[in-house]
Amino acid sequence: MDSEDLRAFVETARRGSFSLAAMALALSQSAVSRRIGRLEQELGVPLLERTRPAATPTRQGLAVLHFAERTLREWDDLRAASPGSPLTGVLHVAASTTPGEHLVPALLAEFGHHHAGVRAQMHVMNSDSVEECVRTRHCDVGFLGRPPRGGTLHSIPVAQEEIVLAVPARHPLASRGQVNPQDLAGEVFVTREQGSGTEATVRSAFAAAGRALPPHRVALEVSSPQALLSAVAAGHGVGFVSGLAVTDAEAHGIATLRLQGLPILRQVVLLYDPRRLVLAADAFVRFIQSRLPLCGRDA
């Protein structure tokens, strides 16, 4: 029995797909299929149900899956403890837009300097999709601007960011620095898309303060902080955006404001399932934990 055959079976069972398992293992789909076929031939039983939309373990496959997960975990721990044993594999990282553009790339670069054998793939999506990607095991870890919504996923706060109001530099409110929320009545807004962590944070902050955003009109909905800033600079309206995304605002025709008596702060968290971490993902989680004084500074 080959440990890499076991690994191919585990990844396919976890992800429900030969193609996704092949991506995770940096193999061809046919190579993954051959490895699982060898296991099935050796054991004399089918391990996966292939007639369904998702590749799911058979009854015999479930027993082999538990054995394989335990065996690979112990084997990986033994390899990791061996001096000079390099870490290899593919690390699938999901990130909501703001962390994905302004925080995660530097972390992955530093991790890669220590583990050159690991190939990282970052997938940028909205916060709801990040959580779903980690929950369904299509991604190993995720970064998003809110805690997970129940379930078995764990989260580690890694950074704090402030949400600010971006306005055109020539807007009547631009010179104030702070603005009363009621002064936003009648303003035209540019907003992030449904499922955005930024929008959810703004709504939660107003609700926690017992307030509601004053009546306004939404002129444009965009899918990234940079698109929102470009739209604001072009005069389409005002909009809430992460302070991480605002660099050299004045040079780009933008002013940023805080709301009087209503700070809008949120934690960026690292999201993962501790029961399903592949070796590279486990090393990445431990890498992040070792740097939390750096990652946890105020954004």
C-alpha positions in Angstrom: 0.0 0.0 0.0 1.4 3.3 -1.1 0.9 6.4 1.1 0.4 8.6 -1.9 -2.4 6.3 -3.1 -4.0 6.8 0.3 -3.5 10.6 -0.1 -5.2 10.6 -3.5 -8.2 8.8 -2.1 -8.5 11.1 0.9 -8.3 14.2 -1.1 -10.9 12.9 -3.6 -13.2 11.9 -0.8 -12.8 15.2 1.0 -13.4 17.4 -2.0 -15.9 15.1 -3.8 -14.1 15.6 -7.1 -11.3 13.9 -9.0 -10.4 17.2 -10.7 -10.3 19.2 -7.4 -8.2 16.4 -5.8 -5.8 16.5 -8.8 -5.4 20.3 -8.3 -4.7 20.0 -4.6 -2.1 17.3 -5.2 -0.6 18.9 -8.3 -1.3 15.8 -10.3 -3.3 15.0 -13.5 -6.8 13.7 -13.0 -5.9 10.4 -14.6 -3.0 10.0 -12.2 -5.4 10.5 -9.2 -7.8 7.9 -10.8 -5.0 5.4 -11.3 -3.8 5.7 -7.7 -7.3 5.1 -6.3 -7.8 2.3 -8.8 -4.6 0.6 -7.4 -6.1 0.8 -3.8 -9.4 -0.6 -4.9 -7.6 -3.5 -6.7 -5.5 -4.2 -3.7 -8.4 -4.2 -1.3 -10.8 -5.9 -3.7 -13.7 -3.4 -3.0 -14.9 -0.2 -4.6 -14.0 2.8 -2.5 -15.9 5.6 -4.3 -19.3 5.9 -5.7 -18.7 7.3 -9.2 -22.3 7.4 -10.5 -23.2 10.5 -8.4 -22.4 14.1 -9.2 -19.9 14.1 -6.4 -17.4 11.3 -5.8 -18.6 9.9 -2.4 -17.1 7.1 -0.4 -18.9 3.7 -0.4 -19.6 2.0 2.9 -16.2 0.1 2.6 -14.7 3.4 1.5 -15.7 5.2 4.7 -13.8 2.6 6.7 -10.8 3.0 4.5 -11.1 6.8 4.7 -10.9 6.8 8.5 -7.9 4.5 8.4 -6.2 6.6 5.7 -6.7 9.9 7.5 -5.3 8.5 10.7 -2.4 6.9 8.9 -1.5 9.9 6.8 -1.7 12.2 9.8 0.7 10.1 11.8 3.0 9.6 8.8 3.0 13.4 8.1 3.8 14.1 11.7 6.7 11.7 11.6 8.0 13.2 8.4 7.7 16.7 9.8 9.7 15.7 12.8 12.5 14.3 10.7 15.5 16.7 10.3 15.9 18.0 6.8 12.5 16.7 5.6 11.1 19.5 3.3 7.4 20.4 3.3 5.7 19.9 0.0 2.2 20.2 -1.5 -0.4 22.7 -2.6 -2.0 25.2 -0.2 -5.4 26.5 -1.3 -6.2 29.8 0.4 -9.5 31.6 0.1 -9.6 35.3 1.0 -12.2 38.0 1.0 -11.4 40.9 -1.2 -9.7 43.3 1.2 -7.4 40.8 3.0 -6.8 39.1 -0.4 -5.5 42.3 -1.9 -3.8 44.0 1.1 -2.8 41.4 3.7 -2.6 37.8 2.6 -0.1 38.1 -0.4 2.7 39.3 2.0 2.0 36.5 4.4 2.1 33.8 1.7 5.3 35.2 0.3 7.0 35.0 3.7 5.6 31.5 4.3 7.0 30.5 0.9 10.4 31.7 1.8 10.4 29.1 4.6 8.7 26.4 2.6 9.8 26.5 -1.0 8.3 23.1 -1.7 4.7 24.4 -1.0 2.8 26.0 -3.9 0.1 28.4 -2.7 -3.0 29.2 -4.7 -5.1 32.1 -3.5 -8.7 32.5 -4.5 -10.3 35.9 -3.9 -14.0 35.9 -3.3 -16.6 37.5 -1.0 -16.8 36.6 2.7 -19.8 34.2 2.3 -18.0 32.3 -0.4 -14.8 32.1 1.6 -16.6 30.4 4.5 -18.4 28.0 2.1 -15.1 27.2 0.3 -13.4 26.2 3.6 -16.5 24.4 4.9 -16.8 22.3 1.8 -13.0 21.6 1.9 -12.4 23.0 -1.6 -10.0 25.5 0.2 -7.7 24.6 3.1 -7.8 27.9 5.0 -9.6 31.3 4.5 -9.3 34.9 5.5 -12.4 37.0 6.0 -13.6 40.0 7.9 -16.0 38.3 10.3 -16.2 35.2 12.5 -17.6 32.0 10.9 -21.4 31.6 11.2 -21.5 28.5 13.4 -20.4 25.0 12.5 -17.1 23.4 13.3 -14.8 25.9 11.7 -12.2 27.6 13.9 -11.1 31.2 13.5 -8.1 33.1 14.7 -8.1 37.0 14.7 -5.1 38.1 12.8 -5.6 41.8 12.2 -8.0 44.7 13.1 -9.2 47.1 10.4 -11.3 50.2 10.5 -14.0 50.9 8.0 -14.0 54.5 6.8 -16.3 56.6 4.6 -14.7 57.6 1.3 -15.9 60.8 -0.4 -14.8 62.7 -3.4 -12.1 65.3 -2.5 -14.4 68.1 -3.5 -17.4 66.9 -1.6 -18.8 69.4 0.9 -18.0 67.0 3.8 -14.5 66.2 2.6 -12.6 68.6 4.9 -14.4 67.6 8.2 -12.4 64.5 9.1 -15.4 63.3 11.1 -19.1 63.5 10.1 -22.3 63.0 12.0 -24.1 59.9 10.6 -27.3 62.1 10.2 -25.4 64.3 7.8 -25.4 61.4 5.3 -29.2 61.7 4.7 -29.9 62.1 1.1 -26.4 61.1 -0.1 -25.8 59.0 -3.1 -23.8 55.8 -2.2 -21.5 53.4 -3.9 -21.8 50.0 -2.1 -20.1 46.6 -2.1 -21.9 43.6 -3.4 -24.2 41.3 -1.3 -22.1 38.9 0.8 -19.4 41.5 1.3 -17.9 41.6 4.8 -17.5 45.4 4.6 -21.3 45.9 4.1 -22.1 43.5 6.8 -19.8 45.2 9.3 -21.3 48.6 8.6 -24.8 47.3 9.1 -23.8 45.6 12.3 -22.1 48.7 13.7 -25.2 50.8 13.1 -27.5 48.1 14.6 -25.3 47.8 17.7 -25.5 51.5 18.2 -29.3 51.4 17.9 -29.2 53.5 14.7 -30.0 53.1 11.1 -28.2 54.5 8.1 -30.1 57.6 7.1 -32.2 57.5 3.9 -30.0 57.5 0.9 -29.8 56.3 -2.7 -27.5 53.6 -4.0 -26.2 54.5 -7.4 -23.7 51.7 -8.0 -22.8 48.3 -6.5 -19.2 47.1 -7.0 -17.3 43.9 -6.2 -14.0 45.2 -4.8 -12.7 48.0 -2.6 -10.5 49.4 -5.5 -13.6 49.6 -7.8 -15.4 51.4 -5.0 -12.6 53.9 -4.6 -12.4 54.5 -8.3 -16.2 55.1 -8.5 -16.0 57.6 -5.5 -13.1 59.4 -7.1 -15.1 59.7 -10.3 -18.0 61.3 -8.5 -20.5 58.5 -8.5 -21.1 58.9 -4.7 -19.7 58.1 -1.3 -19.0 54.7 0.1 -17.7 52.7 3.1 -14.4 50.9 2.5 -11.7 49.3 4.6 -8.9 51.5 5.8 -6.5 48.8 4.5 -7.5 49.6 1.0 -7.0 53.4 1.2 -3.5 54.4 0.4 -2.5 58.0 -0.7 -6.2 58.9 -0.8 -5.7 62.6 -1.5 -3.5 61.9 -4.6 -6.4 59.9 -6.0 -9.0 62.5 -5.4 -10.5 60.9 -2.3 -11.0 62.0 1.3 -11.7 59.6 4.1 -14.0 60.3 7.1 -14.9 58.7 10.4 -18.4 58.7 11.8 -18.8 60.7 15.1 -19.6 58.4 18.0 -19.7 55.4 15.7 -16.3 53.7 15.1 -16.6 50.9 12.6 -14.0 48.2 13.4 -13.7 44.6 12.5 -11.3 41.7 13.0 -9.8 39.9 10.0 -9.8 36.2 10.9 -8.0 33.1 9.7 -10.6 30.4 9.1 -9.9 26.6 9.0 -11.3 23.2 10.0 -8.8 21.7 12.5 -10.0 18.1 11.7 -9.2 18.4 8.0 -5.9 20.2 7.7 -3.4 18.8 5.2 0.2 19.1 6.2 0.9 22.3 4.3 -2.2 24.0 5.8 -1.3 22.9 9.3 2.2 24.4 8.9 0.6 27.6 7.5 -1.8 27.9 10.5 1.1 27.5 12.9 3.1 30.1 10.9 0.3 32.6 11.3 -0.1 31.9 15.0 3.7 32.5 15.5 3.3 36.0 14.0 0.1 37.2 15.6 1.8 40.2 17.4 2.7 41.4 13.9 -0.6 40.5 12.1 -2.7 41.6 15.1 -1.5 45.3 15.1 -4.2 47.9 14.3 -4.7 48.4 10.6 
